[in-house]
Amino acid sequence: MFLKHKNMKTLIEVLTMPDLYNPFRQEIWGQSHAGEELQEPAFFEKSDLIFPSGESLPSCWLNPHYLEPNTLVNTLSAYQS
């Protein structure tokens, strides 16, 4: 699977898929596809990654508390301010 790095605007190939959808992991092991040569694998913060279409990663992949009732209320109130 490929994701896009928000700041570098390059594609990142995800090498550790279980880490991607595990909300308790903040990083994934991936490989940047920038330029002509393949880059060395490195850790990337999930908060710096988006889908190539520009959509954010799902909350259930990022927040281990996404099912807690107060989390939903806090998220909604942040959007209303």
C-alpha positions in Angstrom: 0.0 0.0 0.0 1.2 3.5 -0.8 0.5 6.6 1.3 1.5 10.2 0.7 3.7 12.2 3.1 2.0 15.5 3.9 5.1 17.7 3.9 7.4 15.9 1.4 4.6 15.2 -1.0 6.2 11.9 -1.9 4.7 8.4 -1.9 5.6 6.1 1.0 5.3 2.4 0.5 4.1 0.9 3.8 6.2 -2.1 4.7 4.5 -3.0 8.0 0.8 -3.1 7.3 -0.2 -4.3 10.8 1.4 -1.1 12.3 -0.6 1.0 9.9 -4.0 0.0 11.3 -2.9 -0.6 14.9 -3.9 2.6 16.7 -1.3 1.9 19.5 1.5 2.3 17.0 2.5 5.9 16.1 4.9 5.0 13.3 5.1 2.7 10.4 8.1 1.2 8.6 8.1 2.4 5.1 10.1 3.3 2.0 10.0 6.6 0.2 9.6 6.6 -3.5 11.2 9.9 -4.4 13.5 10.4 -7.3 14.9 7.7 -9.5 16.6 5.6 -6.8 14.7 3.7 -4.2 15.3 5.2 -0.7 16.4 3.2 2.4 13.5 2.1 4.6 12.7 4.4 7.5 10.1 5.0 10.2 7.4 7.5 9.4 4.9 9.1 11.8 1.4 8.1 10.9 0.2 11.6 11.7 2.4 12.8 8.7 0.7 10.5 6.2 -2.5 10.7 4.2 -4.0 8.7 1.3 -2.7 9.6 -2.2 -6.2 11.1 -2.8 -5.6 13.6 0.0 -7.9 12.0 2.5 -6.8 11.6 6.1 -6.2 8.2 7.6 -9.2 6.9 9.6 -9.3 7.8 13.3 -9.5 4.1 14.2 -5.9 3.7 12.8 -4.6 6.7 14.7 -6.4 7.1 18.0 -6.5 4.1 20.5 -9.4 5.8 22.3 -11.6 6.4 19.3 -14.5 4.3 20.7 -14.7 6.1 24.0 -17.8 8.3 24.3 -15.9 11.4 25.5 -13.6 11.2 22.5 -16.5 11.6 20.1 -17.9 14.5 22.0 -14.5 16.2 22.2 -14.0 15.7 18.5 -17.4 17.1 17.6 -17.0 20.2 19.8 -13.6 20.9 18.3 -15.2 21.1 14.8 -18.0 23.4 16.1 -15.7 26.1 17.5 
